Amino acid sequence: MKITNSKTDICANRFGGNGDVIIEHYLDESMLNDSVVMYAKVTLKPGCSLGYHIHDGNSETIVVL
């Protein structure tokens, strides 16, 4: 699978969290027949956080580096 148009989003206060969340999209959802909501690297710098949110009908895999 080839990535042709990578995209990066910076989201302030994502889901009510603190600071900016950097989302580097690896694959477009349409490449996976819309079966995956998001396939991306999400970076949280010190002091930043994601607010509480629910995954209903999908899952989330987290790799901490």
PDB file of N, CA, C, O and CB in Angstrom:
ATOM      1  N   MET A   1       0.851  -1.169   0.000  1.00  0.00           N
ATOM      2  CA  MET A   1       0.000   0.000   0.000  1.00  0.00           C
ATOM      3  C   MET A   1       0.894   1.228   0.000  1.00  0.00           C
ATOM      4  O   MET A   1       1.805   1.324   0.822  1.00  0.00           O
ATOM      5  CB  MET A   1      -0.966   0.000   1.218  1.00  0.00           C
ATOM      6  N   LYS A   2       0.660   2.138  -0.875  1.00  0.00           N
ATOM      7  CA  LYS A   2       1.493   3.325  -1.019  1.00  0.00           C
ATOM      8  C   LYS A   2       0.768   4.553  -0.457  1.00  0.00           C
ATOM      9  O   LYS A   2      -0.408   4.781  -0.743  1.00  0.00           O
ATOM     10  CB  LYS A   2       1.865   3.546  -2.502  1.00  0.00           C
ATOM     11  N   ILE A   3       1.476   5.320   0.330  1.00  0.00           N
ATOM     12  CA  ILE A   3       0.930   6.568   0.851  1.00  0.00           C
ATOM     13  C   ILE A   3       1.281   7.676  -0.133  1.00  0.00           C
ATOM     14  O   ILE A   3       2.456   7.926  -0.401  1.00  0.00           O
ATOM     15  CB  ILE A   3       1.482   6.883   2.286  1.00  0.00           C
ATOM     16  N   THR A   4       0.269   8.335  -0.665  1.00  0.00           N
ATOM     17  CA  THR A   4       0.535   9.363  -1.659  1.00  0.00           C
ATOM     18  C   THR A   4       0.401  10.772  -1.104  1.00  0.00           C
ATOM     19  O   THR A   4       1.168  11.658  -1.483  1.00  0.00           O
ATOM     20  CB  THR A   4      -0.392   9.194  -2.822  1.00  0.00           C
ATOM     21  N   ASN A   5      -0.534  10.989  -0.235  1.00  0.00           N
ATOM     22  CA  ASN A   5      -0.764  12.325   0.321  1.00  0.00           C
ATOM     23  C   ASN A   5      -0.824  12.241   1.838  1.00  0.00           C
ATOM     24  O   ASN A   5      -1.901  12.057   2.407  1.00  0.00           O
ATOM     25  CB  ASN A   5      -2.071  12.946  -0.242  1.00  0.00           C
ATOM     26  N   SER A   6       0.322  12.372   2.499  1.00  0.00           N
ATOM     27  CA  SER A   6       0.300  12.361   3.957  1.00  0.00           C
ATOM     28  C   SER A   6      -0.173  13.729   4.442  1.00  0.00           C
ATOM     29  O   SER A   6       0.029  14.749   3.782  1.00  0.00           O
ATOM     30  CB  SER A   6       1.707  12.010   4.544  1.00  0.00           C
ATOM     31  N   LYS A   7      -0.792  13.720   5.584  1.00  0.00           N
ATOM     32  CA  LYS A   7      -1.403  14.939   6.116  1.00  0.00           C
ATOM     33  C   LYS A   7      -1.111  15.032   7.609  1.00  0.00           C
ATOM     34  O   LYS A   7      -1.121  14.017   8.306  1.00  0.00           O
ATOM     35  CB  LYS A   7      -2.940  14.960   5.850  1.00  0.00           C
ATOM     36  N   THR A   8      -0.855  16.221   8.097  1.00  0.00           N
ATOM     37  CA  THR A   8      -0.646  16.452   9.523  1.00  0.00           C
ATOM     38  C   THR A   8      -1.653  17.480  10.010  1.00  0.00           C
ATOM     39  O   THR A   8      -1.818  18.542   9.410  1.00  0.00           O
ATOM     40  CB  THR A   8       0.806  16.925   9.808  1.00  0.00           C
ATOM     41  N   ASP A   9      -2.327  17.149  11.112  1.00  0.00           N
ATOM     42  CA  ASP A   9      -3.273  18.071  11.748  1.00  0.00           C
ATOM     43  C   ASP A   9      -2.751  18.427  13.131  1.00  0.00           C
ATOM     44  O   ASP A   9      -2.169  17.585  13.815  1.00  0.00           O
ATOM     45  CB  ASP A   9      -4.703  17.446  11.837  1.00  0.00           C
ATOM     46  N   ILE A  10      -2.957  19.661  13.539  1.00  0.00           N
ATOM     47  CA  ILE A  10      -2.673  20.082  14.911  1.00  0.00           C
ATOM     48  C   ILE A  10      -4.004  20.488  15.525  1.00  0.00           C
ATOM     49  O   ILE A  10      -4.651  21.436  15.082  1.00  0.00           O
ATOM     50  CB  ILE A  10      -1.619  21.268  14.964  1.00  0.00           C
ATOM     51  N   CYS A  11      -4.395  19.749  16.552  1.00  0.00           N
ATOM     52  CA  CYS A  11      -5.704  19.960  17.174  1.00  0.00           C
ATOM     53  C   CYS A  11      -5.529  20.505  18.581  1.00  0.00           C
ATOM     54  O   CYS A  11      -4.919  19.856  19.431  1.00  0.00           O
ATOM     55  CB  CYS A  11      -6.518  18.647  17.204  1.00  0.00           C
ATOM     56  N   ALA A  12      -6.053  21.678  18.824  1.00  0.00           N
ATOM     57  CA  ALA A  12      -5.981  22.284  20.156  1.00  0.00           C
ATOM     58  C   ALA A  12      -7.076  21.694  21.041  1.00  0.00           C
ATOM     59  O   ALA A  12      -8.228  21.570  20.625  1.00  0.00           O
ATOM     60  CB  ALA A  12      -6.118  23.833  20.073  1.00  0.00           C
ATOM     61  N   ASN A  13      -6.702  21.336  22.258  1.00  0.00           N
ATOM     62  CA  ASN A  13      -7.647  20.867  23.269  1.00  0.00           C
ATOM     63  C   ASN A  13      -8.517  19.720  22.771  1.00  0.00           C
ATOM     64  O   ASN A  13      -9.736  19.739  22.941  1.00  0.00           O
ATOM     65  CB  ASN A  13      -8.524  22.007  23.718  1.00  0.00           C
ATOM     66  N   ARG A  14      -7.893  18.732  22.163  1.00  0.00           N
ATOM     67  CA  ARG A  14      -8.610  17.581  21.579  1.00  0.00           C
ATOM     68  C   ARG A  14      -9.455  16.870  22.634  1.00  0.00           C
ATOM     69  O   ARG A  14      -8.936  16.450  23.668  1.00  0.00           O
ATOM     70  CB  ARG A  14      -7.611  16.582  20.945  1.00  0.00           C
ATOM     71  N   PHE A  15     -10.721  16.739  22.381  1.00  0.00           N
ATOM     72  CA  PHE A  15     -11.682  16.107  23.298  1.00  0.00           C
ATOM     73  C   PHE A  15     -11.664  16.771  24.673  1.00  0.00           C
ATOM     74  O   PHE A  15     -11.963  16.117  25.672  1.00  0.00           O
ATOM     75  CB  PHE A  15     -11.376  14.610  23.441  1.00  0.00           C
ATOM     76  N   GLY A  16     -11.325  18.043  24.740  1.00  0.00           N
ATOM     77  CA  GLY A  16     -11.299  18.756  26.009  1.00  0.00           C
ATOM     78  C   GLY A  16      -9.993  18.616  26.771  1.00  0.00           C
ATOM     79  O   GLY A  16      -9.905  19.029  27.927  1.00  0.00           O
ATOM     80  N   GLY A  17      -8.972  18.036  26.138  1.00  0.00           N
ATOM     81  CA  GLY A  17      -7.670  17.888  26.783  1.00  0.00           C
ATOM     82  C   GLY A  17      -6.893  19.190  26.776  1.00  0.00           C
ATOM     83  O   GLY A  17      -7.400  20.223  26.337  1.00  0.00           O
ATOM     84  N   ASN A  18      -5.670  19.141  27.261  1.00  0.00           N
ATOM     85  CA  ASN A  18      -4.816  20.327  27.350  1.00  0.00           C
ATOM     86  C   ASN A  18      -3.822  20.389  26.194  1.00  0.00           C
ATOM     87  O   ASN A  18      -3.276  19.367  25.777  1.00  0.00           O
ATOM     88  CB  ASN A  18      -4.067  20.341  28.681  1.00  0.00           C
ATOM     89  N   GLY A  19      -3.593  21.591  25.684  1.00  0.00           N
ATOM     90  CA  GLY A  19      -2.548  21.814  24.682  1.00  0.00           C
ATOM     91  C   GLY A  19      -2.898  21.303  23.301  1.00  0.00           C
ATOM     92  O   GLY A  19      -4.054  21.013  22.994  1.00  0.00           O
ATOM     93  N   ASP A  20      -1.855  21.199  22.466  1.00  0.00           N
ATOM     94  CA  ASP A  20      -2.014  20.773  21.081  1.00  0.00           C
ATOM     95  C   ASP A  20      -1.674  19.297  20.922  1.00  0.00           C
ATOM     96  O   ASP A  20      -0.720  18.798  21.520  1.00  0.00           O
ATOM     97  CB  ASP A  20      -1.137  21.619  20.159  1.00  0.00           C
ATOM     98  N   VAL A  21      -2.454  18.618  20.120  1.00  0.00           N
ATOM     99  CA  VAL A  21      -2.208  17.226  19.755  1.00  0.00           C
ATOM    100  C   VAL A  21      -1.811  17.224  18.287  1.00  0.00           C
ATOM    101  O   VAL A  21      -2.521  17.781  17.450  1.00  0.00           O
ATOM    102  CB  VAL A  21      -3.473  16.312  20.020  1.00  0.00           C
ATOM    103  N   ILE A  22      -0.685  16.602  17.972  1.00  0.00           N
ATOM    104  CA  ILE A  22      -0.199  16.542  16.591  1.00  0.00           C
ATOM    105  C   ILE A  22      -0.566  15.174  16.018  1.00  0.00           C
ATOM    106  O   ILE A  22      -0.173  14.140  16.557  1.00  0.00           O
ATOM    107  CB  ILE A  22       1.356  16.790  16.517  1.00  0.00           C
ATOM    108  N   ILE A  23      -1.324  15.180  14.920  1.00  0.00           N
ATOM    109  CA  ILE A  23      -1.783  13.941  14.293  1.00  0.00           C
ATOM    110  C   ILE A  23      -1.177  13.843  12.897  1.00  0.00           C
ATOM    111  O   ILE A  23      -1.509  14.623  12.004  1.00  0.00           O
ATOM    112  CB  ILE A  23      -3.345  13.884  14.227  1.00  0.00           C
ATOM    113  N   GLU A  24      -0.275  12.864  12.726  1.00  0.00           N
ATOM    114  CA  GLU A  24       0.347  12.619  11.426  1.00  0.00           C
ATOM    115  C   GLU A  24      -0.325  11.389  10.810  1.00  0.00           C
ATOM    116  O   GLU A  24      -0.054  10.261  11.221  1.00  0.00           O
ATOM    117  CB  GLU A  24       1.908  12.412  11.562  1.00  0.00           C
ATOM    118  N   HIS A  25      -1.184  11.603   9.843  1.00  0.00           N
ATOM    119  CA  HIS A  25      -1.953  10.528   9.222  1.00  0.00           C
ATOM    120  C   HIS A  25      -1.044   9.684   8.335  1.00  0.00           C
ATOM    121  O   HIS A  25      -0.370  10.212   7.451  1.00  0.00           O
ATOM    122  CB  HIS A  25      -3.133  11.100   8.402  1.00  0.00           C
ATOM    123  N   TYR A  26      -1.025   8.367   8.572  1.00  0.00           N
ATOM    124  CA  TYR A  26      -0.248   7.447   7.747  1.00  0.00           C
ATOM    125  C   TYR A  26      -1.049   6.950   6.561  1.00  0.00           C
ATOM    126  O   TYR A  26      -0.523   6.840   5.453  1.00  0.00           O
ATOM    127  CB  TYR A  26       0.228   6.270   8.575  1.00  0.00           C
ATOM    128  N   LEU A  27      -2.317   6.652   6.785  1.00  0.00           N
ATOM    129  CA  LEU A  27      -3.188   6.143   5.729  1.00  0.00           C
ATOM    130  C   LEU A  27      -4.491   6.918   5.733  1.00  0.00           C
ATOM    131  O   LEU A  27      -4.999   7.295   6.789  1.00  0.00           O
ATOM    132  CB  LEU A  27      -3.455   4.630   5.906  1.00  0.00           C
ATOM    133  N   ASP A  28      -5.017   7.149   4.565  1.00  0.00           N
ATOM    134  CA  ASP A  28      -6.335   7.759   4.440  1.00  0.00           C
ATOM    135  C   ASP A  28      -7.378   6.674   4.689  1.00  0.00           C
ATOM    136  O   ASP A  28      -7.215   5.543   4.230  1.00  0.00           O
ATOM    137  CB  ASP A  28      -6.530   8.424   3.029  1.00  0.00           C
ATOM    138  N   GLU A  29      -8.434   7.003   5.403  1.00  0.00           N
ATOM    139  CA  GLU A  29      -9.461   6.031   5.749  1.00  0.00           C
ATOM    140  C   GLU A  29     -10.027   5.330   4.511  1.00  0.00           C
ATOM    141  O   GLU A  29     -10.374   4.151   4.577  1.00  0.00           O
ATOM    142  CB  GLU A  29     -10.580   6.713   6.516  1.00  0.00           C
ATOM    143  N   SER A  30     -10.122   6.037   3.395  1.00  0.00           N
ATOM    144  CA  SER A  30     -10.683   5.446   2.183  1.00  0.00           C
ATOM    145  C   SER A  30      -9.796   4.327   1.630  1.00  0.00           C
ATOM    146  O   SER A  30     -10.279   3.462   0.900  1.00  0.00           O
ATOM    147  CB  SER A  30     -10.882   6.522   1.123  1.00  0.00           C
ATOM    148  N   MET A  31      -8.492   4.337   1.974  1.00  0.00           N
ATOM    149  CA  MET A  31      -7.589   3.280   1.517  1.00  0.00           C
ATOM    150  C   MET A  31      -7.921   1.942   2.181  1.00  0.00           C
ATOM    151  O   MET A  31      -7.568   0.880   1.668  1.00  0.00           O
ATOM    152  CB  MET A  31      -6.131   3.664   1.808  1.00  0.00           C
ATOM    153  N   LEU A  32      -8.596   2.006   3.315  1.00  0.00           N
ATOM    154  CA  LEU A  32      -8.970   0.793   4.044  1.00  0.00           C
ATOM    155  C   LEU A  32     -10.479   0.588   4.019  1.00  0.00           C
ATOM    156  O   LEU A  32     -11.054   0.038   4.959  1.00  0.00           O
ATOM    157  CB  LEU A  32      -8.471   0.861   5.494  1.00  0.00           C
ATOM    158  N   ASN A  33     -11.116   1.033   2.941  1.00  0.00           N
ATOM    159  CA  ASN A  33     -12.566   0.871   2.746  1.00  0.00           C
ATOM    160  C   ASN A  33     -13.373   1.449   3.897  1.00  0.00           C
ATOM    161  O   ASN A  33     -14.425   0.916   4.251  1.00  0.00           O
ATOM    162  CB  ASN A  33     -12.911  -0.597   2.579  1.00  0.00           C
ATOM    163  N   ASP A  34     -12.890   2.529   4.476  1.00  0.00           N
ATOM    164  CA  ASP A  34     -13.559   3.214   5.582  1.00  0.00           C
ATOM    165  C   ASP A  34     -13.803   2.316   6.798  1.00  0.00           C
ATOM    166  O   ASP A  34     -14.659   2.618   7.630  1.00  0.00           O
ATOM    167  CB  ASP A  34     -14.871   3.772   5.105  1.00  0.00           C
ATOM    168  N   SER A  35     -13.044   1.202   6.905  1.00  0.00           N
ATOM    169  CA  SER A  35     -13.201   0.308   8.051  1.00  0.00           C
ATOM    170  C   SER A  35     -12.380   0.773   9.252  1.00  0.00           C
ATOM    171  O   SER A  35     -12.569   0.275  10.361  1.00  0.00           O
ATOM    172  CB  SER A  35     -12.798  -1.111   7.668  1.00  0.00           C
ATOM    173  N   VAL A  36     -11.469   1.725   9.037  1.00  0.00           N
ATOM    174  CA  VAL A  36     -10.632   2.276  10.097  1.00  0.00           C
ATOM    175  C   VAL A  36     -10.896   3.772  10.170  1.00  0.00           C
ATOM    176  O   VAL A  36     -10.852   4.462   9.151  1.00  0.00           O
ATOM    177  CB  VAL A  36      -9.114   1.980   9.845  1.00  0.00           C
ATOM    178  N   VAL A  37     -11.170   4.276  11.368  1.00  0.00           N
ATOM    179  CA  VAL A  37     -11.476   5.694  11.537  1.00  0.00           C
ATOM    180  C   VAL A  37     -10.219   6.541  11.359  1.00  0.00           C
ATOM    181  O   VAL A  37     -10.256   7.578  10.696  1.00  0.00           O
ATOM    182  CB  VAL A  37     -12.100   5.948  12.919  1.00  0.00           C
ATOM    183  N   MET A  38      -9.105   6.102  11.951  1.00  0.00           N
ATOM    184  CA  MET A  38      -7.873   6.869  11.836  1.00  0.00           C
ATOM    185  C   MET A  38      -6.689   5.928  12.021  1.00  0.00           C
ATOM    186  O   MET A  38      -6.683   5.107  12.938  1.00  0.00           O
ATOM    187  CB  MET A  38      -7.833   8.026  12.875  1.00  0.00           C
ATOM    188  N   TYR A  39      -5.694   6.046  11.157  1.00  0.00           N
ATOM    189  CA  TYR A  39      -4.455   5.286  11.258  1.00  0.00           C
ATOM    190  C   TYR A  39      -3.346   6.327  11.220  1.00  0.00           C
ATOM    191  O   TYR A  39      -2.957   6.788  10.147  1.00  0.00           O
ATOM    192  CB  TYR A  39      -4.306   4.198  10.095  1.00  0.00           C
ATOM    193  N   ALA A  40      -2.833   6.699  12.404  1.00  0.00           N
ATOM    194  CA  ALA A  40      -1.940   7.848  12.479  1.00  0.00           C
ATOM    195  C   ALA A  40      -1.013   7.765  13.683  1.00  0.00           C
ATOM    196  O   ALA A  40      -1.245   7.008  14.625  1.00  0.00           O
ATOM    197  CB  ALA A  40      -2.744   9.132  12.535  1.00  0.00           C
ATOM    198  N   LYS A  41       0.036   8.563  13.621  1.00  0.00           N
ATOM    199  CA  LYS A  41       0.915   8.787  14.770  1.00  0.00           C
ATOM    200  C   LYS A  41       0.387  10.018  15.480  1.00  0.00           C
ATOM    201  O   LYS A  41       0.236  11.078  14.873  1.00  0.00           O
ATOM    202  CB  LYS A  41       2.430   8.966  14.339  1.00  0.00           C
ATOM    203  N   VAL A  42       0.107   9.876  16.770  1.00  0.00           N
ATOM    204  CA  VAL A  42      -0.413  10.989  17.561  1.00  0.00           C
ATOM    205  C   VAL A  42       0.655  11.367  18.581  1.00  0.00           C
ATOM    206  O   VAL A  42       1.083  10.526  19.372  1.00  0.00           O
ATOM    207  CB  VAL A  42      -1.774  10.615  18.266  1.00  0.00           C
ATOM    208  N   THR A  43       1.087  12.622  18.568  1.00  0.00           N
ATOM    209  CA  THR A  43       2.138  13.088  19.465  1.00  0.00           C
ATOM    210  C   THR A  43       1.554  14.047  20.487  1.00  0.00           C
ATOM    211  O   THR A  43       0.869  15.010  20.143  1.00  0.00           O
ATOM    212  CB  THR A  43       3.274  13.765  18.677  1.00  0.00           C
ATOM    213  N   LEU A  44       1.843  13.760  21.757  1.00  0.00           N
ATOM    214  CA  LEU A  44       1.454  14.632  22.866  1.00  0.00           C
ATOM    215  C   LEU A  44       2.741  15.135  23.512  1.00  0.00           C
ATOM    216  O   LEU A  44       3.495  14.345  24.081  1.00  0.00           O
ATOM    217  CB  LEU A  44       0.532  13.878  23.916  1.00  0.00           C
ATOM    218  N   LYS A  45       2.995  16.403  23.432  1.00  0.00           N
ATOM    219  CA  LYS A  45       4.187  16.979  24.056  1.00  0.00           C
ATOM    220  C   LYS A  45       3.947  17.105  25.561  1.00  0.00           C
ATOM    221  O   LYS A  45       2.800  17.025  26.001  1.00  0.00           O
ATOM    222  CB  LYS A  45       4.535  18.371  23.429  1.00  0.00           C
ATOM    223  N   PRO A  46       4.999  17.299  26.360  1.00  0.00           N
ATOM    224  CA  PRO A  46       4.832  17.413  27.808  1.00  0.00           C
ATOM    225  C   PRO A  46       3.752  18.438  28.181  1.00  0.00           C
ATOM    226  O   PRO A  46       3.737  19.556  27.667  1.00  0.00           O
ATOM    227  CB  PRO A  46       6.161  17.798  28.456  1.00  0.00           C
ATOM    228  N   GLY A  47       2.862  18.040  29.071  1.00  0.00           N
ATOM    229  CA  GLY A  47       1.788  18.918  29.522  1.00  0.00           C
ATOM    230  C   GLY A  47       0.522  18.831  28.686  1.00  0.00           C
ATOM    231  O   GLY A  47      -0.511  19.385  29.065  1.00  0.00           O
ATOM    232  N   CYS A  48       0.591  18.137  27.543  1.00  0.00           N
ATOM    233  CA  CYS A  48      -0.578  17.999  26.665  1.00  0.00           C
ATOM    234  C   CYS A  48      -1.312  16.701  26.989  1.00  0.00           C
ATOM    235  O   CYS A  48      -0.722  15.753  27.506  1.00  0.00           O
ATOM    236  CB  CYS A  48      -0.156  18.025  25.165  1.00  0.00           C
ATOM    237  N   SER A  49      -2.594  16.672  26.681  1.00  0.00           N
ATOM    238  CA  SER A  49      -3.389  15.479  26.947  1.00  0.00           C
ATOM    239  C   SER A  49      -4.577  15.399  26.000  1.00  0.00           C
ATOM    240  O   SER A  49      -4.986  16.394  25.402  1.00  0.00           O
ATOM    241  CB  SER A  49      -3.869  15.468  28.399  1.00  0.00           C
ATOM    242  N   LEU A  50      -5.117  14.203  25.880  1.00  0.00           N
ATOM    243  CA  LEU A  50      -6.395  13.982  25.200  1.00  0.00           C
ATOM    244  C   LEU A  50      -7.467  13.946  26.272  1.00  0.00           C
ATOM    245  O   LEU A  50      -7.256  13.372  27.341  1.00  0.00           O
ATOM    246  CB  LEU A  50      -6.388  12.652  24.346  1.00  0.00           C
ATOM    247  N   GLY A  51      -8.597  14.542  26.005  1.00  0.00           N
ATOM    248  CA  GLY A  51      -9.704  14.469  26.947  1.00  0.00           C
ATOM    249  C   GLY A  51     -10.392  13.114  26.857  1.00  0.00           C
ATOM    250  O   GLY A  51     -10.132  12.333  25.941  1.00  0.00           O
ATOM    251  N   TYR A  52     -11.251  12.851  27.795  1.00  0.00           N
ATOM    252  CA  TYR A  52     -12.000  11.595  27.835  1.00  0.00           C
ATOM    253  C   TYR A  52     -12.838  11.451  26.565  1.00  0.00           C
ATOM    254  O   TYR A  52     -13.503  12.398  26.144  1.00  0.00           O
ATOM    255  CB  TYR A  52     -12.905  11.534  29.096  1.00  0.00           C
ATOM    256  N   HIS A  53     -12.804  10.280  25.966  1.00  0.00           N
ATOM    257  CA  HIS A  53     -13.645   9.984  24.811  1.00  0.00           C
ATOM    258  C   HIS A  53     -13.879   8.478  24.738  1.00  0.00           C
ATOM    259  O   HIS A  53     -13.108   7.691  25.286  1.00  0.00           O
ATOM    260  CB  HIS A  53     -12.996  10.508  23.498  1.00  0.00           C
ATOM    261  N   ILE A  54     -14.943   8.095  24.062  1.00  0.00           N
ATOM    262  CA  ILE A  54     -15.363   6.692  23.980  1.00  0.00           C
ATOM    263  C   ILE A  54     -15.152   6.177  22.563  1.00  0.00           C
ATOM    264  O   ILE A  54     -15.371   6.897  21.589  1.00  0.00           O
ATOM    265  CB  ILE A  54     -16.849   6.530  24.401  1.00  0.00           C
ATOM    266  N   HIS A  55     -14.726   4.924  22.462  1.00  0.00           N
ATOM    267  CA  HIS A  55     -14.623   4.247  21.170  1.00  0.00           C
ATOM    268  C   HIS A  55     -15.789   3.268  21.090  1.00  0.00           C
ATOM    269  O   HIS A  55     -15.742   2.184  21.671  1.00  0.00           O
ATOM    270  CB  HIS A  55     -13.229   3.510  20.999  1.00  0.00           C
ATOM    271  N   ASP A  56     -16.825   3.656  20.372  1.00  0.00           N
ATOM    272  CA  ASP A  56     -18.017   2.825  20.232  1.00  0.00           C
ATOM    273  C   ASP A  56     -18.035   2.216  18.836  1.00  0.00           C
ATOM    274  O   ASP A  56     -18.180   2.932  17.845  1.00  0.00           O
ATOM    275  CB  ASP A  56     -19.310   3.651  20.494  1.00  0.00           C
ATOM    276  N   GLY A  57     -17.889   0.906  18.755  1.00  0.00           N
ATOM    277  CA  GLY A  57     -17.890   0.239  17.461  1.00  0.00           C
ATOM    278  C   GLY A  57     -16.528   0.185  16.802  1.00  0.00           C
ATOM    279  O   GLY A  57     -16.402  -0.306  15.680  1.00  0.00           O
ATOM    280  N   ASN A  58     -15.498   0.684  17.487  1.00  0.00           N
ATOM    281  CA  ASN A  58     -14.136   0.580  16.972  1.00  0.00           C
ATOM    282  C   ASN A  58     -13.180   0.460  18.147  1.00  0.00           C
ATOM    283  O   ASN A  58     -13.606   0.517  19.300  1.00  0.00           O
ATOM    284  CB  ASN A  58     -13.772   1.805  16.081  1.00  0.00           C
ATOM    285  N   SER A  59     -11.920   0.297  17.874  1.00  0.00           N
ATOM    286  CA  SER A  59     -10.946   0.139  18.950  1.00  0.00           C
ATOM    287  C   SER A  59      -9.796   1.102  18.746  1.00  0.00           C
ATOM    288  O   SER A  59      -9.728   1.819  17.748  1.00  0.00           O
ATOM    289  CB  SER A  59     -10.429  -1.309  19.019  1.00  0.00           C
ATOM    290  N   GLU A  60      -8.890   1.102  19.718  1.00  0.00           N
ATOM    291  CA  GLU A  60      -7.725   1.977  19.649  1.00  0.00           C
ATOM    292  C   GLU A  60      -6.513   1.174  20.089  1.00  0.00           C
ATOM    293  O   GLU A  60      -6.540   0.501  21.119  1.00  0.00           O
ATOM    294  CB  GLU A  60      -7.910   3.256  20.536  1.00  0.00           C
ATOM    295  N   THR A  61      -5.450   1.248  19.300  1.00  0.00           N
ATOM    296  CA  THR A  61      -4.188   0.614  19.653  1.00  0.00           C
ATOM    297  C   THR A  61      -3.201   1.717  19.977  1.00  0.00           C
ATOM    298  O   THR A  61      -3.052   2.668  19.209  1.00  0.00           O
ATOM    299  CB  THR A  61      -3.658  -0.308  18.502  1.00  0.00           C
ATOM    300  N   ILE A  62      -2.530   1.597  21.105  1.00  0.00           N
ATOM    301  CA  ILE A  62      -1.593   2.633  21.538  1.00  0.00           C
ATOM    302  C   ILE A  62      -0.204   2.013  21.679  1.00  0.00           C
ATOM    303  O   ILE A  62      -0.032   0.973  22.315  1.00  0.00           O
ATOM    304  CB  ILE A  62      -2.054   3.284  22.885  1.00  0.00           C
ATOM    305  N   VAL A  63       0.774   2.671  21.078  1.00  0.00           N
ATOM    306  CA  VAL A  63       2.175   2.287  21.243  1.00  0.00           C
ATOM    307  C   VAL A  63       2.864   3.505  21.858  1.00  0.00           C
ATOM    308  O   VAL A  63       2.860   4.591  21.277  1.00  0.00           O
ATOM    309  CB  VAL A  63       2.853   1.845  19.857  1.00  0.00           C
ATOM    310  N   VAL A  64       3.447   3.316  23.022  1.00  0.00           N
ATOM    311  CA  VAL A  64       4.102   4.419  23.728  1.00  0.00           C
ATOM    312  C   VAL A  64       5.600   4.312  23.497  1.00  0.00           C
ATOM    313  O   VAL A  64       6.219   3.288  23.789  1.00  0.00           O
ATOM    314  CB  VAL A  64       3.768   4.399  25.257  1.00  0.00           C
ATOM    315  N   LEU A  65       6.175   5.397  22.964  1.00  0.00           N
ATOM    316  CA  LEU A  65       7.624   5.432  22.718  1.00  0.00           C
ATOM    317  C   LEU A  65       8.280   6.425  23.650  1.00  0.00           C
ATOM    318  O   LEU A  65       9.497   6.604  23.604  1.00  0.00           O
ATOM    319  CB  LEU A  65       7.932   5.795  21.249  1.00  0.00           C
TER     320      LEU A  65
END
